[in-house]
Each structure stands twice: as C-alpha cells, then as structure tokens.
Amino acid sequence: MEVEDFPVEGMTCSVCVRHVEKALYSLDAVESASVNLATERATVEFDASKLTTADIQSAVESAGYVAKLVAKTDARTDWSFGCFG
C-alpha cells in the first residue's frame, strides 16, 4: 500500500469533504481516505499496483474539486526544512 497526501481546492463545507471522500472511496484500490477541510488536504492509502495518483486526481476533479499532485522531495536536498545533506 502507498499513502499520498495532496491539496484539494474548492471545498467550502463538510458536505464538500464527504463528496470528495465518496469520490475517493469509489476507486476500488483505495483502502482509506481522509479529507480535511481546515487544511484543504486529502490523505489516501491505496494499492499502487492498481491505481495511480493521476487516477485519484481524476476522481477528485470529476467530483468538482481540484486535486493538486505534489512532487515528492528528497529530504536531503529540500532546503525548506533546512537540511543540506
């Protein structure tokens, strides 16, 4: 299983959160999904051999919201954390 965390734009209330979660759970390979309105983020655990992050993004967008996939960074080179090697 793989876990991805990504921003979701366009949510304004708890009904929006449920709508996004329902879209995520409609994907067969999703094991769990949690959407947070306050942080505007979704965390999804899924079987990466059956589903891609692009599939997840598409499901969220089909529900009427914007899912932004964030490239993973290498903590050894991510200066935003002050780690230089």
N, C-alpha and C positions, 0 to 999 in steps of 0.2 A: 504494500500500500504506500501511496505517496500523499503528502499533505502540501497543499498550496494555499497561500494567503494572498488575497488581492483586493484592491479598492473596487467598490461598486458605487457608481454615481447615479443620482436621480431618485433615491429613496427619501421620502418625507415623513413616513409614519410606520407604525408597527404592521399595518396591513401590507405595506411595501416589502417589509422584511419577510413576512410569510410568503408573499408572492415569489420573491427571489429564492427562498428556501425550497418552495414547491417545485420551481423550475430545476433546481439543482438535484433534488431527490427524484425527479422524473428520469434522470440518467441512470441506466442500470448499474453502472460501475461505481456509483457514488455510495460510499459506506456511511459517511456522515457529512453534514453541512451545518455551519453555524454562521449566521449573518448578524452583524452588529450595526444598528442604526447610528449610534453615537460616533463610532469610529469610521463608519461607512466602509466596512471591510467584510469580506466573506472568507471563511476558512473551510476548505473542502478536503476530505480524505477520500481517495479514490484509487481504483486499480488502474495504474498507468499502462498496463499491457492491453487494456480495453478502451481507454478513454484518454484524450489529450486535453491539455489546458485550453486549446482552441475550441474544443467541443464544449467545455464548461463556459467559456466566454460566449459562445454562440447561444447556449441555453439561457444565460442571463439576459443577453440582448434580445432574444425572442420574447422574453417576458416584459420587455420595455425599459430596461435599465442598461447602463454602460458598465461593463466589466473591463478593467484595465489590467492586463497581464504585466507584471513587473519582472524584469530580468533578474535572475539570481546573481548575487555578487559574491565574490570571494572575500571573506572577512580579512584575509591577509593584505588585500590591496584596497579595501574600502575605507577611504580616508574619512568618511563621515563618522566613523567610530574611533578615529584617532589611532588606528592600527597600521603600522608601516612595515610590517613584515614579520 
